[in-house]
Amino acid sequence: MIFAEKRSSATQFELGQLFRKANDDTRDYGKAASWFQHSAKQGYRKAQYKLGLMYARGLGVSRDYIQAYAWLKVAASQGSHKAACCLKKYAPRIPESQQLEAHALCRDYYQKYVVPFSS
């Protein structure tokens, strides 16, 4: 899999999809989340959206609405309509005391995982 880590974000996303959509015997949400994360960190909005959903649902990762919000918001900022719709569903689940943390994480992810790949 080291070879795949050096591949394009689209290839990494597709690997995530393979693990996520596999039949019950070979499905591995943990590996799917890992590949989505590789891709998401390269600015790939589809992977950011899927990773956000996995955090929101607790598939392959611990359920974390702050992480879900950050990844979904970053994907939505890049034009993902699906991510924008999911934000409406999951954002209200973040306790008021943690909303500033969620917004800060989103800004951090945007600076790290979108800005360097834009131009």
Secondary structure, 3 states (H helix, E strand, C coil): CHHHHCCCHHHHHHHHHHHHHCCCCCCCHHHHHHHHHHHHCCCCHHHHHHHHHHHHHCCCCCCCHHHHHHHHHHHHHCCCHHHHHHHHHHHHHCCHHHHHHHHHHHHHHHHHHCHHHCC
